[in-house]
Amino acid sequence: MVHIRNRQKEKRLLLVRTKECKQRKIYGRLRHCLQAYRSGRIGHKKYRGPKH
């Protein structure tokens, strides 16, 4: 089971990430943005929307 503290941290991280996504003007689905975060595409490189 995941600790509750961890879950709260996750929620906070999610909020920060969604904010950053909006700042970067990614108007596609937010899910794509978060996915890119998870794969580390936003962390270091510029993120140019979902690749099709």
C-alpha positions in Angstrom: 0.0 0.0 0.0 1.1 3.5 -0.7 1.7 5.7 2.3 -0.8 8.6 2.6 2.0 11.0 2.9 3.3 9.9 -0.4 0.0 10.3 -2.0 -0.3 13.8 -0.7 3.1 14.6 -2.1 2.0 13.1 -5.5 -1.0 15.4 -5.5 1.1 18.4 -4.8 3.5 17.4 -7.5 0.7 16.9 -10.0 -0.6 20.5 -9.2 2.9 21.9 -9.8 3.3 20.0 -13.0 -0.1 21.0 -14.4 0.7 24.6 -13.6 4.0 24.3 -15.5 2.3 22.7 -18.4 -0.1 25.6 -18.6 2.8 28.0 -18.4 4.5 26.2 -21.3 1.3 26.7 -23.2 0.7 23.1 -24.0 -3.0 23.2 -24.9 -3.2 19.6 -25.8 -4.4 17.1 -23.2 -2.9 17.6 -19.9 -2.4 13.8 -19.7 0.1 14.0 -22.5 2.0 16.6 -20.6 2.1 14.5 -17.4 3.1 11.5 -19.4 6.0 13.5 -20.8 7.0 14.4 -17.2 7.0 10.8 -16.2 9.2 9.8 -19.1 11.5 12.7 -18.2 11.0 14.6 -21.5 10.0 17.8 -19.9 12.5 17.7 -17.0 15.6 18.5 -19.1 14.5 19.2 -22.7 12.0 21.5 -24.1 8.7 19.7 -24.5 7.1 20.2 -27.8 3.7 18.6 -27.4 2.8 14.9 -27.9 4.7 13.3 -30.8 2.4 11.8 -33.4 
